[in-house]
Amino acid sequence: MKRRLFASATVAIAALAVSGCAADTGSDAGGDGPVTLEYWAWGTTQKPLVDAWNEAHPDIQVKHTDAGGGTDSSAKLVTAARAGSAPDVALVEYNTLPAMIVAGVATDITEHVSDLEDQFAPGVWSQATFDGASYGIPQDAGPQALTYNQARLEELGIAVPTTWAEFADAAAAVRAADPDAYITTFAPAEFGGFAAFAQQAGAEWWMVDGDTWTVDFDDPDSVAVADYWQDLIDRDLVLAEPLLTPEWNASLNEGNILSWPAGLWAAGVINGVAAEMAGQWAMAPLPQWNEGDPAVAFQGGSAAIVSSSSKHPEAAAEFAAWIGASEESAKIQIREGQYPASLRGQELTLDSDPPTLMPQQEDYWEIAAQIAAETIPDLSWGPNVNVASSAFQDAMSAAVTNGTPLREALTETEDVVFSDMETSGFTVTRK
């Protein structure tokens, strides 16, 4: 899916969203004392990044606010931008960045950051680039991998699966060997996780040609992925329930959930709820739909944008560039368990200790680099990801609860997305 995002109709909507409400985005000059920037970002990595920046840049000081991540943060940004009070810089997940551009929250910073492109892999840089313009600096990357309980799989005599067909066989073997254990969880509310599985299989949920958008959530590839997980659920080979609940955490700690196919950030999350399991877990490439095709999609990852409300866009872009591309920033990200988006940051991981969860896996970062290099380039998202995510969560959760086909939840999601785009003024078709 090419990163040609917004033609004339979209630009018009973006202009309407902020006309008469954005603050002055002019010169950074003027006034005594340092420039002060407001920065919204979530996660444990952000405060150390801001502290390091402030120590090294007395003339540009940054105030950090944890405004939450995902759709919550995006909704707050849109509201603040319409009031002309959005922060100067904000962390935005790759899949919600298109909506931030449509809403007029993210501003074009190409003139300030064009020299940074070669510091990122093309597939990563493209996550924040639209119609040849840069709207953010990638900070971290979350290509999908398989984080698994190495000790338990070895105990049960089950090999780490390399294809999704092998994964299904391994799921059956786990249940046969230990009736209390499951190979993994199918979490119906995980929009980003399912989207990445579908993208790995070849799905494109949003496409744009000129002014015309096409939405296609129930395409054959996505339906095949839904049917795959449907089969595992129907045979009681995976848990179908939310992640990170007290019950899920307890089951994980008891050794009864044996893997999590998710972004490279999964090791840090598991360590946060099962620290005593350090040394039992490991990471491998995600199983492949087609044997010999190692390509994977992103599940997570974020870029720092400069908002349309900023009165100091040049200083804001300088800060965004530093936290995404500097060596010092990369070292902080690695130390805090975040996989850097920059090539230099990824190189630095090779000289770093593996994550706390798997201290025994000396090749962790080499495998991570291999996975990152195989991430599918030019994958994009539509202008109403928040709507799609909410509709998907509702439809998938209802399907699991009511025992209706998962594939029907995809069609329900598409209906909501299509209707919302029509109402918003887009020219939109179905495939």
TORKOL-4160 file (C-alpha; in steps of 0.2 Angstrom, whole numbers, padded with zeros to 4 digits, m for minus):
431
<pt num="1" X="0000" Y="0000" Z="0000"/>
<pt num="2" X="0009" Y="0016" Z="m0006"/>
<pt num="3" X="0011" Y="0030" Z="0006"/>
<pt num="4" X="0001" Y="0042" Z="m0006"/>
<pt num="5" X="m0012" Y="0047" Z="0007"/>
<pt num="6" X="m0020" Y="0064" Z="0005"/>
<pt num="7" X="m0027" Y="0071" Z="m0011"/>
<pt num="8" X="m0037" Y="0087" Z="m0013"/>
<pt num="9" X="m0052" Y="0081" Z="m0003"/>
<pt num="10" X="m0042" Y="0076" Z="0012"/>
<pt num="11" X="m0032" Y="0092" Z="0012"/>
<pt num="12" X="m0048" Y="0101" Z="0012"/>
<pt num="13" X="m0055" Y="0091" Z="0027"/>
<pt num="14" X="m0038" Y="0094" Z="0036"/>
<pt num="15" X="m0039" Y="0113" Z="0033"/>
<pt num="16" X="m0057" Y="0114" Z="0039"/>
<pt num="17" X="m0052" Y="0104" Z="0055"/>
<pt num="18" X="m0040" Y="0118" Z="0061"/>
<pt num="19" X="m0045" Y="0134" Z="0052"/>
<pt num="20" X="m0046" Y="0148" Z="0064"/>
<pt num="21" X="m0041" Y="0138" Z="0079"/>
<pt num="22" X="m0022" Y="0134" Z="0077"/>
<pt num="23" X="m0009" Y="0144" Z="0086"/>
<pt num="24" X="0004" Y="0154" Z="0077"/>
<pt num="25" X="0017" Y="0142" Z="0070"/>
<pt num="26" X="0029" Y="0156" Z="0065"/>
<pt num="27" X="0047" Y="0160" Z="0071"/>
<pt num="28" X="0056" Y="0151" Z="0085"/>
<pt num="29" X="0064" Y="0168" Z="0090"/>
<pt num="30" X="0059" Y="0181" Z="0102"/>
<pt num="31" X="0059" Y="0183" Z="0121"/>
<pt num="32" X="0072" Y="0180" Z="0134"/>
<pt num="33" X="0077" Y="0164" Z="0141"/>
<pt num="34" X="0075" Y="0146" Z="0134"/>
<pt num="35" X="0062" Y="0140" Z="0122"/>
<pt num="36" X="0050" Y="0129" Z="0132"/>
<pt num="37" X="0042" Y="0115" Z="0123"/>
<pt num="38" X="0027" Y="0104" Z="0128"/>
<pt num="39" X="0029" Y="0085" Z="0124"/>
<pt num="40" X="0015" Y="0072" Z="0126"/>
<pt num="41" X="0021" Y="0054" Z="0126"/>
<pt num="42" X="0018" Y="0038" Z="0136"/>
<pt num="43" X="0030" Y="0024" Z="0142"/>
<pt num="44" X="0044" Y="0023" Z="0154"/>
<pt num="45" X="0057" Y="0028" Z="0140"/>
<pt num="46" X="0051" Y="0046" Z="0139"/>
<pt num="47" X="0056" Y="0054" Z="0155"/>
<pt num="48" X="0074" Y="0048" Z="0153"/>
<pt num="49" X="0074" Y="0055" Z="0135"/>
<pt num="50" X="0067" Y="0071" Z="0141"/>
<pt num="51" X="0079" Y="0073" Z="0155"/>
<pt num="52" X="0094" Y="0069" Z="0144"/>
<pt num="53" X="0088" Y="0082" Z="0131"/>
<pt num="54" X="0086" Y="0095" Z="0144"/>
<pt num="55" X="0103" Y="0093" Z="0152"/>
<pt num="56" X="0111" Y="0094" Z="0135"/>
<pt num="57" X="0100" Y="0108" Z="0128"/>
<pt num="58" X="0099" Y="0123" Z="0140"/>
<pt num="59" X="0091" Y="0134" Z="0126"/>
<pt num="60" X="0077" Y="0122" Z="0122"/>
<pt num="61" X="0069" Y="0115" Z="0137"/>
<pt num="62" X="0055" Y="0101" Z="0136"/>
<pt num="63" X="0041" Y="0098" Z="0148"/>
<pt num="64" X="0034" Y="0080" Z="0147"/>
<pt num="65" X="0016" Y="0075" Z="0150"/>
<pt num="66" X="0011" Y="0056" Z="0150"/>
<pt num="67" X="m0006" Y="0058" Z="0140"/>
<pt num="68" X="m0008" Y="0040" Z="0138"/>
<pt num="69" X="m0005" Y="0030" Z="0121"/>
<pt num="70" X="m0016" Y="0023" Z="0107"/>
<pt num="71" X="m0033" Y="0030" Z="0103"/>
<pt num="72" X="m0034" Y="0039" Z="0120"/>
<pt num="73" X="m0019" Y="0050" Z="0116"/>
<pt num="74" X="m0025" Y="0053" Z="0098"/>
<pt num="75" X="m0042" Y="0059" Z="0104"/>
<pt num="76" X="m0034" Y="0071" Z="0116"/>
<pt num="77" X="m0023" Y="0078" Z="0103"/>
<pt num="78" X="m0037" Y="0081" Z="0090"/>
<pt num="79" X="m0047" Y="0090" Z="0104"/>
<pt num="80" X="m0032" Y="0101" Z="0109"/>
<pt num="81" X="m0027" Y="0105" Z="0091"/>
<pt num="82" X="m0044" Y="0112" Z="0088"/>
<pt num="83" X="m0043" Y="0123" Z="0103"/>
<pt num="84" X="m0025" Y="0128" Z="0097"/>
<pt num="85" X="m0018" Y="0121" Z="0113"/>
<pt num="86" X="m0010" Y="0104" Z="0107"/>
<pt num="87" X="0008" Y="0101" Z="0113"/>
<pt num="88" X="0023" Y="0106" Z="0103"/>
<pt num="89" X="0028" Y="0088" Z="0100"/>
<pt num="90" X="0018" Y="0072" Z="0103"/>
<pt num="91" X="0021" Y="0054" Z="0101"/>
<pt num="92" X="0009" Y="0046" Z="0089"/>
<pt num="93" X="0008" Y="0027" Z="0084"/>
<pt num="94" X="0011" Y="0024" Z="0066"/>
<pt num="95" X="m0007" Y="0018" Z="0063"/>
<pt num="96" X="m0015" Y="0033" Z="0070"/>
<pt num="97" X="m0003" Y="0046" Z="0061"/>
<pt num="98" X="m0014" Y="0047" Z="0045"/>
<pt num="99" X="m0029" Y="0052" Z="0056"/>
<pt num="100" X="m0018" Y="0065" Z="0064"/>
<pt num="101" X="m0014" Y="0073" Z="0047"/>
<pt num="102" X="m0032" Y="0073" Z="0042"/>
<pt num="103" X="m0037" Y="0082" Z="0058"/>
<pt num="104" X="m0023" Y="0095" Z="0055"/>
<pt num="105" X="m0014" Y="0090" Z="0071"/>
<pt num="106" X="0003" Y="0085" Z="0063"/>
<pt num="107" X="0012" Y="0097" Z="0053"/>
<pt num="108" X="0024" Y="0095" Z="0038"/>
<pt num="109" X="0042" Y="0096" Z="0045"/>
<pt num="110" X="0051" Y="0091" Z="0029"/>
<pt num="111" X="0061" Y="0106" Z="0028"/>
<pt num="112" X="0068" Y="0103" Z="0045"/>
<pt num="113" X="0071" Y="0084" Z="0044"/>
<pt num="114" X="0074" Y="0079" Z="0026"/>
<pt num="115" X="0093" Y="0075" Z="0030"/>
<pt num="116" X="0088" Y="0061" Z="0042"/>
<pt num="117" X="0080" Y="0049" Z="0029"/>
<pt num="118" X="0095" Y="0039" Z="0027"/>
<pt num="119" X="0096" Y="0035" Z="0045"/>
<pt num="120" X="0081" Y="0024" Z="0044"/>
<pt num="121" X="0076" Y="0009" Z="0034"/>
<pt num="122" X="0064" Y="0013" Z="0020"/>
<pt num="123" X="0050" Y="0004" Z="0028"/>
<pt num="124" X="0052" Y="0013" Z="0044"/>
<pt num="125" X="0054" Y="0030" Z="0037"/>
<pt num="126" X="0039" Y="0028" Z="0026"/>
<pt num="127" X="0028" Y="0026" Z="0042"/>
<pt num="128" X="0029" Y="0044" Z="0045"/>
<pt num="129" X="0030" Y="0050" Z="0026"/>
<pt num="130" X="0015" Y="0054" Z="0015"/>
<pt num="131" X="0015" Y="0061" Z="m0002"/>
<pt num="132" X="0034" Y="0064" Z="m0001"/>
<pt num="133" X="0032" Y="0075" Z="0015"/>
<pt num="134" X="0038" Y="0070" Z="0032"/>
<pt num="135" X="0025" Y="0072" Z="0047"/>
<pt num="136" X="0036" Y="0064" Z="0060"/>
<pt num="137" X="0052" Y="0056" Z="0066"/>
<pt num="138" X="0051" Y="0037" Z="0069"/>
<pt num="139" X="0056" Y="0034" Z="0087"/>
<pt num="140" X="0053" Y="0015" Z="0090"/>
<pt num="141" X="0049" Y="0000" Z="0079"/>
<pt num="142" X="0038" Y="m0014" Z="0083"/>
<pt num="143" X="0039" Y="m0028" Z="0070"/>
<pt num="144" X="0030" Y="m0044" Z="0075"/>
<pt num="145" X="0040" Y="m0058" Z="0082"/>
<pt num="146" X="0036" Y="m0074" Z="0092"/>
<pt num="147" X="0040" Y="m0072" Z="0111"/>
<pt num="148" X="0039" Y="m0089" Z="0118"/>
<pt num="149" X="0041" Y="m0099" Z="0134"/>
<pt num="150" X="0057" Y="m0109" Z="0129"/>
<pt num="151" X="0058" Y="m0119" Z="0145"/>
<pt num="152" X="0040" Y="m0125" Z="0144"/>
<pt num="153" X="0041" Y="m0130" Z="0126"/>
<pt num="154" X="0057" Y="m0139" Z="0129"/>
<pt num="155" X="0049" Y="m0148" Z="0144"/>
<pt num="156" X="0034" Y="m0153" Z="0133"/>
<pt num="157" X="0046" Y="m0158" Z="0118"/>
<pt num="158" X="0038" Y="m0146" Z="0106"/>
<pt num="159" X="0048" Y="m0137" Z="0093"/>
<pt num="160" X="0047" Y="m0119" Z="0090"/>
<pt num="161" X="0035" Y="m0117" Z="0075"/>
<pt num="162" X="0042" Y="m0108" Z="0060"/>
<pt num="163" X="0025" Y="m0108" Z="0050"/>
<pt num="164" X="0007" Y="m0105" Z="0055"/>
<pt num="165" X="0003" Y="m0122" Z="0050"/>
<pt num="166" X="0017" Y="m0129" Z="0062"/>
<pt num="167" X="0010" Y="m0117" Z="0075"/>
<pt num="168" X="m0007" Y="m0125" Z="0074"/>
<pt num="169" X="0001" Y="m0142" Z="0075"/>
<pt num="170" X="0011" Y="m0136" Z="0090"/>
<pt num="171" X="m0005" Y="m0129" Z="0098"/>
<pt num="172" X="m0013" Y="m0146" Z="0097"/>
<pt num="173" X="0003" Y="m0154" Z="0104"/>
<pt num="174" X="0003" Y="m0142" Z="0119"/>
<pt num="175" X="m0015" Y="m0146" Z="0123"/>
<pt num="176" X="m0012" Y="m0165" Z="0122"/>
<pt num="177" X="0004" Y="m0164" Z="0133"/>
<pt num="178" X="m0004" Y="m0153" Z="0146"/>
<pt num="179" X="m0023" Y="m0150" Z="0147"/>
<pt num="180" X="m0020" Y="m0134" Z="0158"/>
<pt num="181" X="m0009" Y="m0126" Z="0145"/>
<pt num="182" X="m0012" Y="m0116" Z="0129"/>
<pt num="183" X="0001" Y="m0111" Z="0116"/>
<pt num="184" X="m0006" Y="m0093" Z="0115"/>
<pt num="185" X="m0021" Y="m0082" Z="0117"/>
<pt num="186" X="m0032" Y="m0075" Z="0103"/>
<pt num="187" X="m0037" Y="m0058" Z="0111"/>
<pt num="188" X="m0052" Y="m0052" Z="0101"/>
<pt num="189" X="m0049" Y="m0033" Z="0105"/>
<pt num="190" X="m0032" Y="m0033" Z="0098"/>
<pt num="191" X="m0035" Y="m0023" Z="0083"/>
<pt num="192" X="m0016" Y="m0020" Z="0079"/>
<pt num="193" X="m0011" Y="m0038" Z="0082"/>
<pt num="194" X="m0024" Y="m0045" Z="0070"/>
<pt num="195" X="m0021" Y="m0031" Z="0057"/>
<pt num="196" X="m0002" Y="m0036" Z="0057"/>
<pt num="197" X="m0007" Y="m0054" Z="0055"/>
<pt num="198" X="m0018" Y="m0049" Z="0040"/>
<pt num="199" X="m0005" Y="m0038" Z="0033"/>
<pt num="200" X="0008" Y="m0052" Z="0034"/>
<pt num="201" X="m0004" Y="m0062" Z="0024"/>
<pt num="202" X="m0005" Y="m0049" Z="0010"/>
<pt num="203" X="m0021" Y="m0039" Z="0016"/>
<pt num="204" X="m0023" Y="m0020" Z="0012"/>
<pt num="205" X="m0037" Y="m0013" Z="0022"/>
<pt num="206" X="m0036" Y="0005" Z="0015"/>
<pt num="207" X="m0031" Y="0010" Z="m0002"/>
<pt num="208" X="m0031" Y="0027" Z="m0011"/>
<pt num="209" X="m0030" Y="0032" Z="m0029"/>
<pt num="210" X="m0031" Y="0051" Z="m0032"/>
<pt num="211" X="m0046" Y="0057" Z="m0022"/>
<pt num="212" X="m0054" Y="0039" Z="m0021"/>
<pt num="213" X="m0052" Y="0028" Z="m0006"/>
<pt num="214" X="m0056" Y="0009" Z="m0006"/>
<pt num="215" X="m0059" Y="0000" Z="0010"/>
<pt num="216" X="m0057" Y="m0019" Z="0011"/>
<pt num="217" X="m0057" Y="m0027" Z="0028"/>
<pt num="218" X="m0065" Y="m0044" Z="0022"/>
<pt num="219" X="m0053" Y="m0047" Z="0008"/>
<pt num="220" X="m0048" Y="m0065" Z="0005"/>
<pt num="221" X="m0032" Y="m0064" Z="0015"/>
<pt num="222" X="m0040" Y="m0056" Z="0030"/>
<pt num="223" X="m0054" Y="m0069" Z="0029"/>
<pt num="224" X="m0041" Y="m0083" Z="0028"/>
<pt num="225" X="m0032" Y="m0076" Z="0044"/>
<pt num="226" X="m0049" Y="m0075" Z="0053"/>
<pt num="227" X="m0053" Y="m0093" Z="0048"/>
<pt num="228" X="m0036" Y="m0099" Z="0054"/>
<pt num="229" X="m0039" Y="m0092" Z="0072"/>
<pt num="230" X="m0058" Y="m0098" Z="0071"/>
<pt num="231" X="m0052" Y="m0116" Z="0069"/>
<pt num="232" X="m0040" Y="m0114" Z="0084"/>
<pt num="233" X="m0054" Y="m0107" Z="0094"/>
<pt num="234" X="m0066" Y="m0120" Z="0089"/>
<pt num="235" X="m0054" Y="m0134" Z="0093"/>
<pt num="236" X="m0050" Y="m0126" Z="0110"/>
<pt num="237" X="m0032" Y="m0125" Z="0105"/>
<pt num="238" X="m0030" Y="m0106" Z="0110"/>
<pt num="239" X="m0037" Y="m0095" Z="0124"/>
<pt num="240" X="m0050" Y="m0083" Z="0117"/>
<pt num="241" X="m0050" Y="m0069" Z="0130"/>
<pt num="242" X="m0042" Y="m0052" Z="0134"/>
<pt num="243" X="m0023" Y="m0050" Z="0137"/>
<pt num="244" X="m0015" Y="m0043" Z="0153"/>
<pt num="245" X="m0030" Y="m0046" Z="0164"/>
<pt num="246" X="m0027" Y="m0053" Z="0182"/>
<pt num="247" X="m0032" Y="m0070" Z="0176"/>
<pt num="248" X="m0021" Y="m0069" Z="0161"/>
<pt num="249" X="m0006" Y="m0064" Z="0171"/>
<pt num="250" X="m0009" Y="m0078" Z="0183"/>
<pt num="251" X="m0010" Y="m0091" Z="0169"/>
<pt num="252" X="0006" Y="m0084" Z="0161"/>
<pt num="253" X="0015" Y="m0085" Z="0178"/>
<pt num="254" X="0009" Y="m0103" Z="0180"/>
<pt num="255" X="0017" Y="m0108" Z="0164"/>
<pt num="256" X="0000" Y="m0111" Z="0155"/>
<pt num="257" X="0002" Y="m0098" Z="0141"/>
<pt num="258" X="0017" Y="m0102" Z="0131"/>
<pt num="259" X="0019" Y="m0089" Z="0118"/>
<pt num="260" X="0014" Y="m0072" Z="0112"/>
<pt num="261" X="0015" Y="m0067" Z="0094"/>
<pt num="262" X="0016" Y="m0048" Z="0095"/>
<pt num="263" X="0028" Y="m0033" Z="0092"/>
<pt num="264" X="0046" Y="m0034" Z="0099"/>
<pt num="265" X="0040" Y="m0024" Z="0114"/>
<pt num="266" X="0032" Y="m0040" Z="0120"/>
<pt num="267" X="0047" Y="m0045" Z="0131"/>
<pt num="268" X="0046" Y="m0030" Z="0141"/>
<pt num="269" X="0027" Y="m0032" Z="0144"/>
<pt num="270" X="0029" Y="m0050" Z="0149"/>
<pt num="271" X="0044" Y="m0045" Z="0161"/>
<pt num="272" X="0033" Y="m0032" Z="0169"/>
<pt num="273" X="0020" Y="m0045" Z="0174"/>
<pt num="274" X="0031" Y="m0061" Z="0176"/>
<pt num="275" X="0048" Y="m0055" Z="0181"/>
<pt num="276" X="0051" Y="m0071" Z="0190"/>
<pt num="277" X="0051" Y="m0080" Z="0174"/>
<pt num="278" X="0067" Y="m0072" Z="0167"/>
<pt num="279" X="0078" Y="m0084" Z="0159"/>
<pt num="280" X="0063" Y="m0096" Z="0154"/>
<pt num="281" X="0058" Y="m0085" Z="0139"/>
<pt num="282" X="0065" Y="m0082" Z="0121"/>
<pt num="283" X="0061" Y="m0074" Z="0105"/>
<pt num="284" X="0060" Y="m0081" Z="0087"/>
<pt num="285" X="0054" Y="m0074" Z="0070"/>
<pt num="286" X="0035" Y="m0074" Z="0068"/>
<pt num="287" X="0028" Y="m0090" Z="0060"/>
<pt num="288" X="0026" Y="m0088" Z="0041"/>
<pt num="289" X="0010" Y="m0090" Z="0031"/>
<pt num="290" X="0020" Y="m0095" Z="0016"/>
<pt num="291" X="0036" Y="m0105" Z="0020"/>
<pt num="292" X="0051" Y="m0095" Z="0014"/>
<pt num="293" X="0043" Y="m0078" Z="0015"/>
<pt num="294" X="0050" Y="m0070" Z="0031"/>
<pt num="295" X="0041" Y="m0053" Z="0029"/>
<pt num="296" X="0031" Y="m0047" Z="0044"/>
<pt num="297" X="0021" Y="m0031" Z="0048"/>
<pt num="298" X="0022" Y="m0018" Z="0062"/>
<pt num="299" X="0012" Y="m0021" Z="0078"/>
<pt num="300" X="0016" Y="m0004" Z="0086"/>
<pt num="301" X="0029" Y="0008" Z="0084"/>
<pt num="302" X="0028" Y="0027" Z="0085"/>
<pt num="303" X="0034" Y="0043" Z="0078"/>
<pt num="304" X="0036" Y="0060" Z="0086"/>
<pt num="305" X="0026" Y="0074" Z="0077"/>
<pt num="306" X="0026" Y="0093" Z="0078"/>
<pt num="307" X="0009" Y="0099" Z="0081"/>
<pt num="308" X="0000" Y="0113" Z="0071"/>
<pt num="309" X="m0002" Y="0122" Z="0088"/>
<pt num="310" X="0017" Y="0124" Z="0091"/>
<pt num="311" X="0024" Y="0142" Z="0091"/>
<pt num="312" X="0041" Y="0134" Z="0090"/>
<pt num="313" X="0041" Y="0122" Z="0075"/>
<pt num="314" X="0059" Y="0122" Z="0071"/>
<pt num="315" X="0064" Y="0119" Z="0089"/>
<pt num="316" X="0051" Y="0106" Z="0091"/>
<pt num="317" X="0057" Y="0097" Z="0075"/>
<pt num="318" X="0075" Y="0098" Z="0082"/>
<pt num="319" X="0069" Y="0089" Z="0098"/>
<pt num="320" X="0059" Y="0076" Z="0088"/>
<pt num="321" X="0074" Y="0072" Z="0077"/>
<pt num="322" X="0085" Y="0070" Z="0093"/>
<pt num="323" X="0074" Y="0058" Z="0102"/>
<pt num="324" X="0072" Y="0048" Z="0086"/>
<pt num="325" X="0089" Y="0048" Z="0078"/>
<pt num="326" X="0102" Y="0053" Z="0090"/>
<pt num="327" X="0114" Y="0040" Z="0097"/>
<pt num="328" X="0112" Y="0046" Z="0115"/>
<pt num="329" X="0093" Y="0043" Z="0113"/>
<pt num="330" X="0095" Y="0026" Z="0105"/>
<pt num="331" X="0106" Y="0021" Z="0120"/>
<pt num="332" X="0092" Y="0026" Z="0132"/>
<pt num="333" X="0079" Y="0017" Z="0122"/>
<pt num="334" X="0089" Y="0001" Z="0123"/>
<pt num="335" X="0092" Y="0003" Z="0141"/>
<pt num="336" X="0073" Y="0005" Z="0144"/>
<pt num="337" X="0069" Y="m0010" Z="0133"/>
<pt num="338" X="0062" Y="0000" Z="0118"/>
<pt num="339" X="0068" Y="m0006" Z="0100"/>
<pt num="340" X="0075" Y="0010" Z="0091"/>
<pt num="341" X="0068" Y="0014" Z="0074"/>
<pt num="342" X="0085" Y="0022" Z="0068"/>
<pt num="343" X="0098" Y="0011" Z="0060"/>
<pt num="344" X="0111" Y="0017" Z="0071"/>
<pt num="345" X="0100" Y="0013" Z="0086"/>
<pt num="346" X="0097" Y="m0005" Z="0079"/>
<pt num="347" X="0116" Y="m0007" Z="0077"/>
<pt num="348" X="0119" Y="m0002" Z="0095"/>
<pt num="349" X="0108" Y="m0016" Z="0101"/>
<pt num="350" X="0120" Y="m0028" Z="0094"/>
<pt num="351" X="0132" Y="m0023" Z="0107"/>
<pt num="352" X="0119" Y="m0023" Z="0121"/>
<pt num="353" X="0113" Y="m0036" Z="0133"/>
<pt num="354" X="0097" Y="m0046" Z="0129"/>
<pt num="355" X="0081" Y="m0040" Z="0137"/>
<pt num="356" X="0079" Y="m0045" Z="0156"/>
<pt num="357" X="0066" Y="m0058" Z="0151"/>
<pt num="358" X="0078" Y="m0068" Z="0141"/>
<pt num="359" X="0096" Y="m0065" Z="0148"/>
<pt num="360" X="0101" Y="m0082" Z="0141"/>
<pt num="361" X="0097" Y="m0078" Z="0123"/>
<pt num="362" X="0114" Y="m0070" Z="0117"/>
<pt num="363" X="0107" Y="m0069" Z="0099"/>
<pt num="364" X="0091" Y="m0059" Z="0103"/>
<pt num="365" X="0097" Y="m0043" Z="0095"/>
<pt num="366" X="0104" Y="m0051" Z="0080"/>
<pt num="367" X="0087" Y="m0060" Z="0077"/>
<pt num="368" X="0078" Y="m0043" Z="0081"/>
<pt num="369" X="0088" Y="m0035" Z="0067"/>
<pt num="370" X="0084" Y="m0048" Z="0055"/>
<pt num="371" X="0066" Y="m0047" Z="0059"/>
<pt num="372" X="0066" Y="m0028" Z="0057"/>
<pt num="373" X="0075" Y="m0029" Z="0040"/>
<pt num="374" X="0061" Y="m0040" Z="0034"/>
<pt num="375" X="0047" Y="m0028" Z="0039"/>
<pt num="376" X="0035" Y="m0025" Z="0025"/>
<pt num="377" X="0038" Y="m0008" Z="0017"/>
<pt num="378" X="0025" Y="0004" Z="0011"/>
<pt num="379" X="0011" Y="m0002" Z="0023"/>
<pt num="380" X="m0001" Y="0012" Z="0027"/>
<pt num="381" X="m0017" Y="0016" Z="0037"/>
<pt num="382" X="m0033" Y="0025" Z="0033"/>
<pt num="383" X="m0039" Y="0042" Z="0040"/>
<pt num="384" X="m0051" Y="0034" Z="0053"/>
<pt num="385" X="m0041" Y="0021" Z="0061"/>
<pt num="386" X="m0049" Y="0025" Z="0078"/>
<pt num="387" X="m0066" Y="0022" Z="0071"/>
<pt num="388" X="m0060" Y="0005" Z="0063"/>
<pt num="389" X="m0051" Y="0000" Z="0080"/>
<pt num="390" X="m0067" Y="0003" Z="0090"/>
<pt num="391" X="m0078" Y="m0006" Z="0077"/>
<pt num="392" X="m0066" Y="m0021" Z="0076"/>
<pt num="393" X="m0065" Y="m0023" Z="0095"/>
<pt num="394" X="m0084" Y="m0023" Z="0097"/>
<pt num="395" X="m0087" Y="m0035" Z="0082"/>
<pt num="396" X="m0073" Y="m0047" Z="0087"/>
<pt num="397" X="m0078" Y="m0047" Z="0105"/>
<pt num="398" X="m0096" Y="m0050" Z="0101"/>
<pt num="399" X="m0091" Y="m0064" Z="0089"/>
<pt num="400" X="m0081" Y="m0073" Z="0102"/>
<pt num="401" X="m0094" Y="m0071" Z="0115"/>
<pt num="402" X="m0109" Y="m0076" Z="0104"/>
<pt num="403" X="m0099" Y="m0090" Z="0094"/>
<pt num="404" X="m0102" Y="m0082" Z="0077"/>
<pt num="405" X="m0089" Y="m0082" Z="0064"/>
<pt num="406" X="m0074" Y="m0070" Z="0065"/>
<pt num="407" X="m0075" Y="m0067" Z="0047"/>
<pt num="408" X="m0092" Y="m0059" Z="0049"/>
<pt num="409" X="m0084" Y="m0047" Z="0062"/>
<pt num="410" X="m0072" Y="m0041" Z="0048"/>
<pt num="411" X="m0087" Y="m0037" Z="0037"/>
<pt num="412" X="m0096" Y="m0027" Z="0051"/>
<pt num="413" X="m0080" Y="m0017" Z="0054"/>
<pt num="414" X="m0079" Y="m0013" Z="0035"/>
<pt num="415" X="m0097" Y="m0007" Z="0036"/>
<pt num="416" X="m0093" Y="0005" Z="0050"/>
<pt num="417" X="m0077" Y="0011" Z="0042"/>
<pt num="418" X="m0086" Y="0014" Z="0025"/>
<pt num="419" X="m0100" Y="0023" Z="0033"/>
<pt num="420" X="m0089" Y="0034" Z="0043"/>
<pt num="421" X="m0078" Y="0039" Z="0028"/>
<pt num="422" X="m0094" Y="0043" Z="0018"/>
<pt num="423" X="m0101" Y="0054" Z="0032"/>
<pt num="424" X="m0084" Y="0063" Z="0033"/>
<pt num="425" X="m0084" Y="0068" Z="0015"/>
<pt num="426" X="m0072" Y="0056" Z="0007"/>
<pt num="427" X="m0075" Y="0048" Z="m0009"/>
<pt num="428" X="m0075" Y="0029" Z="m0004"/>
<pt num="429" X="m0078" Y="0013" Z="m0013"/>
<pt num="430" X="m0078" Y="m0006" Z="m0008"/>
<pt num="431" X="m0067" Y="m0019" Z="m0017"/>
